[in-house]
């Protein structure tokens, strides 16, 4: 499960490993490494708060996150 979900090896020092094998130190630098070329804008130093920016999608996002926090990923 290496990638956007982390490395899943219980070592938090390498959770932001990029596709090139580098380890980023910030969320935005890490996320920018996974951008689809030209399709998404480069994130600035402060990431958007998705629940604030897309309030109507909060319930959908919480349902999706519940799957990741459920028994399949325990």
N, C-alpha and C positions, 0 to 999 in steps of 0.2 A: 504493500500500500504506500510505497514511497511517492512523495509528491505533495500535492496540496493538503493531503491529510496527515502529513508528517512522515517520519520513518518508522514509527511504531516499534521502536526498540528500547523504549523507556529511558533513552538518553536525551534530555531536553536541549543539550548543546548542539544537536544537529537537526532539530526539527525544521529549520528554515533552509534545508538543502535545496539548491536550485537544480534545474535539469542539467546544468553543466557541472554539477558537483561542488559548487561553491556554497558556503554557508553565509546567509545574509543575517544581519543583526536587527533589522527592523521589519515590521509587517509590510509596510508599503514597498520597500525595496524587494522583498520576497515576492509579493503579489505582482509587481511589475515584470518579474522574470517569467511569469506564466501568462502574460498578455498575449492574446491572439494578434499577430502583427497587423497594426493599423486599425483593427476593429474596436479596440478599447483605448480610451485616453490614458496617458501615464498618470498614475496617482501622485498626488502631492505628498508633502511630509506628514500631513495629518489625514488619516483615512476618514472617509465619510462614515457617519453613523447610519447604517442601512435602515434601521427601524425609524429613524427620524426622516430620512430622505424618501422612503417608500412606505409610509405608514399603512397604506392599504394592503400591503403584502406581508405584514407582521405575522398574521395567523399562518399563512403558507410557510413562511420561513421557520416559525417555531415548530410546525409539524415536521418539516424536513430535518431540523436539528434533533428532534425527539428520536428519530430513527438512529442517528449517530450516537445518541446517549442511551439507546436501548440495549437489550440483552445481546443482540448480535455482535456488538462491539465491546462488550464487557471483558 
